[in-house]
Amino acid sequence: MDETKKELAKLRRQASEVASEIHDIVEDTLWQDYEKLAELSQELIKRCQKVEAFKKEKGL
């Protein structure tokens, strides 16, 4: 079970890292980097879906 929690934490961290990139663009470089938002948003959706699939698979 400990490994399951570690893997879930890893997947959540990966999603949070993408969300952080989006946040940084919005806060700091919106007008220079706004074109990156669509790709990053799709990546964030994929990573969140991975988290949800993992939770479902493991019964969490």
Buried (B, 14 or more C-beta within 10 A) or exposed (E): EEEBEEEBEEBBEBBBEBBEBBEEBEEEEEEEBEEEBEEBEEBBEEBBEBBEEBBEEEEE
